[in-house]
């Protein structure tokens, strides 16, 4: 068995986007990707596949083509992750390849190669210009079944040589360009903006399409969001399967929430809501402001989202201001010094992306990151704010602590430590009332999934807990 390792860097993503024409923000834009399914940019699936082919061709001594190939993309790979690929021969020209990272299988490829004595002129005549980038659109369910089209093949030589030098030397150009076109097809054409590449099954079936790929959607399952697409090109045809990714979750606007909250029920509070540009923190900030609280809210990357929330609250007369603040890098004293902030209440709603599909080896790296958010920086902030007028803290915990699900082990351990930190704060600061409810699953960007999952109504749930905290006796 042969193994290779590497780390995909953000710069590699940019090179591949130029090479393939797949400029989907899920691969390139950390601000947009934070609201998408994986919470941060992910490596292009075809980038993984092309790297696998390139490493497989290290010892090749003759030009070859793909006779058949099955590719299965199981879990995302993130830039910065160390990944390992293992090659195992299953015949003279057949290979099984497995990509792993952090103790998990990320992708599997079954590839059969065939030596090529003479490369046809047609196989060499691929457009060497970079594909034109297009503006991505978000399709509706009714649009998918009628989707079909043709993509011309591109193989920009400088970018191709930079990323896959062994493929340049040994793999037929038309086939390489076809694989790159699959990334462009799924990422920009169909499903396009909200896409996940899941599987590819192709073989070398000669057609008369020359240097283009013809594709069409064969069906669409609205329940599972599964989207099979047939494709035909010169010397490589078959089927790929994509999934339609859920769009960012829209939380209730202030007009809707205003029907639930009493006008002045939170008017005695000056609230600091950490992490309020989306999700749970957004709803907390809106309800407090609509209930008469003066709200100071923070955001990290989501400046546009913060502006949207502020305008929504102010449109119905709420009092809210947003400050840029990164809990992992910023000194909490800056909040007090720069904004004349003297909060009576802290609502700690910030969070990194929670890994909810972890089934591999327990990751101390993931645990350390979560502990920084849920324990270390939380305590640092409380220690600073406790010197002012702070008398209430809302620290949302999770029902995952009740059963410790395998898929959320690191998260559950970190939140358990967070609850212990809350208990310690109560001892250290007896004038501060702590409230740390174990919340069930609610609909946010964090909990978004392809398949529909039952979740609690976020408006009523959050309002209930805000009222519980507000009703507690505190020393003011």
Secondary structure as GFF3:
##gff-version 3
##sequence-region A 1 476
A	DSSP	beta_strand	2	7	.	.	.	ID=ss1
A	DSSP	alpha_helix	10	20	.	.	.	ID=ss2
A	DSSP	alpha_helix	25	28	.	.	.	ID=ss3
A	DSSP	alpha_helix	30	33	.	.	.	ID=ss4
A	DSSP	alpha_helix	45	56	.	.	.	ID=ss5
A	DSSP	three_ten_helix	57	59	.	.	.	ID=ss6
A	DSSP	beta_strand	64	73	.	.	.	ID=ss7
A	DSSP	beta_strand	82	89	.	.	.	ID=ss8
A	DSSP	beta_strand	94	101	.	.	.	ID=ss9
A	DSSP	beta_strand	104	115	.	.	.	ID=ss10
A	DSSP	alpha_helix	121	124	.	.	.	ID=ss11
A	DSSP	alpha_helix	141	144	.	.	.	ID=ss12
A	DSSP	beta_strand	148	152	.	.	.	ID=ss13
A	DSSP	alpha_helix	157	163	.	.	.	ID=ss14
A	DSSP	alpha_helix	165	170	.	.	.	ID=ss15
A	DSSP	alpha_helix	173	184	.	.	.	ID=ss16
A	DSSP	pi_helix	185	189	.	.	.	ID=ss17
A	DSSP	beta_strand	195	203	.	.	.	ID=ss18
A	DSSP	beta_strand	212	217	.	.	.	ID=ss19
A	DSSP	beta_strand	226	233	.	.	.	ID=ss20
A	DSSP	beta_strand	237	244	.	.	.	ID=ss21
A	DSSP	alpha_helix	254	257	.	.	.	ID=ss22
A	DSSP	beta_strand	270	274	.	.	.	ID=ss23
A	DSSP	alpha_helix	279	290	.	.	.	ID=ss24
A	DSSP	beta_strand	294	299	.	.	.	ID=ss25
A	DSSP	alpha_helix	303	314	.	.	.	ID=ss26
A	DSSP	beta_strand	319	324	.	.	.	ID=ss27
A	DSSP	alpha_helix	333	339	.	.	.	ID=ss28
A	DSSP	beta_strand	345	348	.	.	.	ID=ss29
A	DSSP	alpha_helix	364	371	.	.	.	ID=ss30
A	DSSP	pi_helix	372	376	.	.	.	ID=ss31
A	DSSP	alpha_helix	377	385	.	.	.	ID=ss32
A	DSSP	beta_strand	392	395	.	.	.	ID=ss33
A	DSSP	beta_strand	397	398	.	.	.	ID=ss34
A	DSSP	alpha_helix	400	403	.	.	.	ID=ss35
A	DSSP	three_ten_helix	406	408	.	.	.	ID=ss36
A	DSSP	alpha_helix	409	428	.	.	.	ID=ss37
A	DSSP	beta_strand	433	435	.	.	.	ID=ss38
A	DSSP	beta_strand	438	439	.	.	.	ID=ss39
A	DSSP	alpha_helix	458	471	.	.	.	ID=ss40
###
